[in-house]
Structures are given as C-alpha cells and as structure tokens.
Amino acid sequence: MTKMKTFPQLVVLATALVSHSLFAQNYPNKPISLVVPFAPGGTTDIVGRVIADPLGKILGQSVLVLNKVGGGGVVGAAETARAVPDGYNLGFATVSTTAANPAINPKTPYNPLTDFTPIINIAATPNVIAVHPSFCNDLPKGTPCDYNGFVAQLKKNPGKYSYSTSGVGGIGHLQTELYKSMAGVFITHIPYSGAGPALRDTVGGQVAIIFDNLPSALPFIKEGKLVAIVVAAPGRLTVLPNTPTFKEVGLEPVNRMAYYGIYGPKNLPKEVVDKINAGVKKAVEDPIIKKKIEDTGALIVANNPDQFAAQIKAEFEVYKKVVQTAKLTLD
C-alpha cells in the first residue's frame, strides 16, 4: 500500500517545484562559462567560439569560452564534471574527452556516461590524415603524394615517421592506432597538449604526419602547407574532392567522424538543458553561423539530449574495443 505524503511534505515538495520553476524562468541571469578542454587554435576551440557569441545573444547573457588545457582534454572535462549543476558552468564535449580518453585511461576522474548531462551535439567533423610537404618530397621520383604513395612509403620505412595528436588518449591517437593496426604500418606517436600545438609543429615540419579534425587542418591544406591523404567522412568532401575516404581505401572501421557538443555536470535541470538546446538550435539556423561552421568542413547535427547521450555511449564502446584489441596503454 502506498504511503500518502503528509501536509508538511506536500508543502516542501510544492515549494521546491515553484523554486525550480522560477530558477528555470530566470535562467540565465549572469554570464555562462563554456570550458573548451583544449588549447586555442584546434577544432574544438574554433567551433566553441563560433557558437558562443550567438548563443549568448539568444540567451541574453554572455557565453565566455575558457580554455582549460591538459591530459588530452581530461583536465577541462573534469572541471565540468565537478561544477555546480546550475547551468552556468558548461563544457564542450568531444570524442576525446567522452570516449577515447576514458577508454584508454582507467584513472580518468569521471565517468563519461554518468557524470555529465548531455545537451546537444552541435556538429560532426570529418577527420583527416595530412602530411607536411617534406613527406611528399621523400617519395620516389614520379610517385604521387596520395594515399597509395603514403602507405607504400610507410611500409618501406617502418618507424621513420612520426604523427602528432592533441594528446595521449585523444581521438587522433586512438583513431591513428586503429588505422595503423588495420593498414599494417608503424609510425611513432608524438602527443601534444592540444590540437593547436600539434598542428603548429606539423605545419612547421617538426612532425611529418597529423591525424586531425578537418576544420583546424583545412586552412593549411588549402594554403599548401599540408597535403590531405585520406579523410574520415560519409563520402568525398566538396572541399577535398580528390581525397578518398577510409571506406574507399578499404578501412571502413576508421571512417568515424568527431562530434562537438555541449554538456553540463550531472543533474542539470531539464528546463535549463532544454533552454540551452533550443538556443543552440536557433543559433545554427542563422545562415551566417551555419556557413561559418560548414566552411570549416563540419556538418550541422543539432540533435536532442537523448540522441547525444546515445552517441556518447556508442563512441565510448567503440574505443573501449579499440583499446582492448590493440592492447593500448598510457605508457
């Protein structure tokens, strides 16, 4: 038999509901922090800054982008997980922070499936393997600097080349390790504190190869400072019509795009989640904002919280399997 609530209990419950409703109605009444867990210059930072200004205007309060760097994104993500669930401390969710890093690092200080409140996946971005032009100069005379030439050079010179990524356990790291195992090649991992520094050193020629998100690498590819070799995308991209996808070269499991979304700490009020979700959707409906994101090579997703939660879970399971199969560790 269900026990009826007493009058005092009903009063407390009613007061809590009214207070919760008033909070949601008044939200936001001060600036919102959006933690980007990587250094400036990478794709996460680019997409975060594109969305922050219009979202702030829609919500009526500034959305301040804060770069919290370290641990392949873990430092910034952990700060979001520890934050008060009031909607004023949000984080930028990536495959690296919610799937790849937790999959390889058992000491990650948060559970990606239970310590956050997914809000929205803003955009999906293709990933690209690109090389410094000096790599192309190493190829035998007359060999095109394309995917076939790339693979042949790596197989001929195992261990000669290195690749840069945003850090140990990031999507670039695990996706490259998956690629290496399937393609039968060996290149040495050089981890950085974020995609920006990794990209800078690859463009500068200190590292020959990078597995990066397309938005940050694309400007350098267009300028001829990097050469695109192969992309992870549903099909050939209009911005790189001559670059094959991993599926085309027979490596479909590597053909995974990255997501860039917003989440908060666990127990974020539904009213707040819905308000932010609606605000982002409205922002990306603006043709100017939509074009800014799509010009980077990203595809607008703008899904609902449940769909984003399902994506996070699916990617986490994929990279757990990659780590187990390849026996990857942080050492």
C-alpha positions, 0 to 999 in steps of 0.5 A, a space after each residue: 500500500 502506498 504511503 500518502 505524503 503528509 501536509 508538511 511534505 506536500 508543502 516542501 515538495 510544492 515549494 521546491 517545484 515553484 523554486 525550480 520553476 522560477 530558477 528555470 524562468 530566470 535562467 540565465 541571469 549572469 554570464 555562462 562559462 563554456 570550458 573548451 578542454 583544449 588549447 586555442 587554435 584546434 577544432 574544438 576551440 574554433 567551433 566553441 567560439 563560433 557558437 558562443 557569441 550567438 548563443 549568448 545573444 539568444 540567451 541574453 547573457 554572455 557565453 565566455 569560452 575558457 580554455 582549460 588545457 591538459 591530459 588530452 582534454 581530461 583536465 577541462 572535462 573534469 572541471 565540468 564534471 565537478 561544477 555546480 549543476 546550475 547551468 552556468 558552468 558548461 563544457 564542450 564535449 568531444 570524442 576525446 574527452 567522452 570516449 577515447 580518453 576514458 577508454 584508454 585511461 582507467 584513472 580518468 576522474 569521471 565517468 563519461 556516461 554518468 557524470 555529465 548531462 548531455 545537451 546537444 551535439 552541435 556538429 560532426 567533423 570529418 577527420 583527416 590524415 595530412 602530411 607536411 610537404 617534406 613527406 611528399 618530397 621523400 617519395 620516389 621520383 614520379 610517385 604521387 603524394 596520395 594515399 597509395 604513395 603514403 602507405 607504400 612509403 610507410 611500409 618501406 620505412 617502418 618507424 621513420 615517421 612520426 604523427 602528432 595528436 592533441 594528446 595521449 588518449 585523444 581521438 587522433 591517437 586512438 583513431 591513428 592506432 586503429 588505422 595503423 593496426 588495420 593498414 599494417 604500418 608503424 609510425 611513432 606517436 608524438 602527443 601534444 597538449 592540444 590540437 593547436 600545438 600539434 598542428 603548429 609543429 606539423 605545419 612547421 615540419 617538426 612532425 611529418 604526419 597529423 591525424 586531425 579534425 578537418 576544420 583546424 587542418 583545412 586552412 593549411 591544406 588549402 594554403 599548401 602547407 599540408 597535403 590531405 591523404 585520406 579523410 574520415 567522412 560519409 563520402 568525398 568532401 566538396 572541399 577535398 574532392 580528390 581525397 578518398 575516404 577510409 571506406 574507399 581505401 578499404 578501412 571502413 572501421 576508421 571512417 568515424 567522424 568527431 562530434 562537438 557538443 555541449 554538456 553540463 555536470 550531472 543533474 542539470 535541470 531539464 528546463 535549463 538543458 532544454 533552454 540551452 538546446 533550443 538556443 543552440 538550435 536557433 543559433 545554427 539556423 542563422 545562415 551566417 553561423 551555419 556557413 561559418 561552421 560548414 566552411 570549416 568542413 563540419 556538418 550541422 547535427 543539432 540533435 536532442 539530449 537523448 540522441 547525444 547521450 546515445 552517441 556518447 555511449 556508442 563512441 565510448 564502446 567503440 574505443 573501449 574495443 579499440 583499446 582492448 584489441 590493440 592492447 593500448 596503454 598510457 605508457 
